[in-house]
Amino acid sequence: MDFDLPPDDDPRRLAVRDWIANHPDPTPTDLARAGYTAPHWPAPWGLDADPEHQLIIDQELASIGIDNVGVSIGLGWAGPTILTGGTTAQQQRWLPGILDGSEQWTQLFSEPDAGSDLASLRISAVRDGDEYVINGQKIWSTWADQSQWGILIARTDPSSLEEGDRRQRGISYFVVDMDTPGIEVRPIIEMTGGNHFNETWFTDVRVPVDCRIGPENEGWRLAKVTLGNERLSLSHGGVIWGMGPVSDDLFAFVKDELGSIDDPVLRQKAARVYTEKRLIELFGLRMMTMALGGNDPGPFASIRKTLADEHGQSITTLMKDLRGAHAMLGEQNEHTEEDDVWHWSYLFSRALTIGGGTSEVQRNIIGERLLGLPKEPG
Ligand SMILES: Cc1cc2nc3c(=O)[nH]c(=O)nc-3n(C[C@H](O)[C@H](O)[C@H](O)COP(=O)(O)OP(=O)(O)OC[C@H]3O[C@@H](n4cnc5c(N)ncnc54)[C@H](O)[C@@H]3O)c2cc1C
């Protein structure tokens, strides 16, 4: 870490404190109106806040229990893409509902044969007057069953599929109203017993042309904006993507419930998990140093995401080990997050090294973009 935290009397800090004094229990709408939901977004949506200003706002909001670094597809993925490629009318149409959280979003990118190799996607969008007609299938669409809007990438130039390395040239980027006739969302039940993601089928789904973001056949550039933001969001804090317990909870459990760990092998595992946690925290500070110095932490998010996702699996596994036989016997029917957050997280943490780009793909990014290794053969 190579920065000083802005002092207590920093005028930007005092301004947030003033606002909090007038809004001691702010609603999502209050936060959105003040520009505090996404302070780094340009006005009128945010405050054009640089990383330091953003850090101040995050710290002050954290002091009243508001976590401003949540994982939401609308705020984390769709919003930045609409800001980058959307028209003013499109921004006015979708950003308010994203900022105040009143509208939920899903991401319709992956297909059964296009996950890591996303550019081989096949779902088609054919122009018909003022509309596109969409046909095909998406999979692993998180919260598609409860979302109002979806960000969708589809092939508008079918001939591009034959173009090998240049397949991404025939892809366009759309926003889709999930209530449109012809969209069918089928739940996928996970090993947690819950339903986090879905298959989404499109049969002659008509999407107005003004729901296309950016030019036709140039959606790949925007898809990369979405994926970069997704990687960054999912690398924050990292453990179970903010949906489950964190390492601190584990160490509080050890302190409060066990006092100490007598078994030497478990003690060694705990030391390893603790070391991982510290490394991730320090790495976060290094990324913050980069951002405050005006450098884009970009591909470094791949390192933090990989460390944090694997850490999520090691802390939940250690918790199972610490609980002994009870961990196997007591919770057979308790699969929901509310019933037993540790058990749920143990199962769900397996998904983290896959979602948002697998750990192997993150290692490719680290190798190519940070270490300068040659690109893997196509
Ligand atoms: C919790 C979760 C939430 C998700 N949410 C969404 C969502 O909301 N919307 C959405 O569109 N998708 C979503 N996904 C899908 C996710 O993006 C894909 O699962 C992921 O990109 C991997 O694709 P795949 O499952 O097709 O596996 P594949 O790409 O088929 O990979 C199979 C295996 O091969 C390895 N592999 C593939 N290519 C390479 C390579 N070049 N080098 C080395 N190894 C490689 C992978 O690492 C993996 O181990 C989600 C997935 C999860 C687990």
The ligand as an ORCA input file, in Angstrom:
! r2SCAN-3c Opt
* xyz 0 1
  C     -22.384    -19.095    -10.655
  C     -22.382    -18.833    -12.132
  C     -23.092    -17.778    -12.635
  C     -23.110    -17.549    -14.008
  N     -23.877    -16.519    -14.479
  C     -23.956    -16.315    -15.802
  C     -24.820    -15.305    -16.320
  O     -25.504    -14.614    -15.571
  N     -24.891    -15.130    -17.643
  C     -24.139    -15.855    -18.506
  O     -24.225    -15.601    -19.711
  N     -23.319    -16.853    -18.064
  C     -23.226    -17.097    -16.728
  N     -22.426    -18.099    -16.261
  C     -21.715    -18.943    -17.213
  C     -20.206    -18.775    -17.175
  O     -19.822    -17.551    -17.757
  C     -19.611    -19.985    -17.927
  O     -19.947    -21.131    -17.191
  C     -18.121    -19.870    -18.040
  O     -17.765    -18.846    -18.915
  C     -17.494    -21.201    -18.525
  O     -18.135    -21.647    -19.674
  P     -18.653    -23.157    -19.783
  O     -19.484    -23.464    -18.573
  O     -19.294    -23.302    -21.117
  O     -17.357    -24.070    -19.704
  P     -16.318    -24.303    -20.880
  O     -15.945    -23.028    -21.505
  O     -16.857    -25.379    -21.770
  O     -15.069    -24.844    -20.073
  C     -14.944    -26.217    -19.671
  C     -13.572    -26.389    -19.031
  O     -12.536    -26.118    -19.998
  C     -11.653    -25.109    -19.523
  N     -11.243    -24.226    -20.625
  C     -12.038    -23.701    -21.589
  N     -11.320    -22.913    -22.421
  C     -10.047    -22.926    -21.958
  C      -8.847    -22.312    -22.389
  N      -8.816    -21.509    -23.443
  N      -7.717    -22.537    -21.653
  C      -7.727    -23.351    -20.563
  N      -8.853    -23.984    -20.123
  C      -9.989    -23.768    -20.796
  C     -12.479    -24.322    -18.505
  O     -11.638    -23.664    -17.581
  C     -13.329    -25.417    -17.880
  O     -12.600    -26.077    -16.866
  C     -22.389    -18.383    -14.894
  C     -21.672    -19.469    -14.381
  C     -21.676    -19.702    -13.007
  C     -20.918    -20.885    -12.499
*
